[in-house]
Amino acid sequence: MYFVLGAAIVVAILHSLLPDHWVPLAIVARTQRWSLWRVGRVTFLASLG
C-alpha cells in the first residue's frame, strides 16, 4: 500500500514539472511584465480551477 501511495506522489510531482503546465504562464507573465505578486495570484487562482 505504501508503494502505491509513494508512486502516486512521485508521478504527481514529476507530472507537475512538465513544461506544458508552467511555460504558458511564465511566457504571459514575462511578456506582460507582471510582478511576482501578480504571477503568484494568477497561479493560485489557476490551481483552484
Secondary structure as UniProt FT lines:
FT   HELIX           2..16
FT   HELIX           19..31
FT   TURN            32..33
FT   HELIX           36..48
//
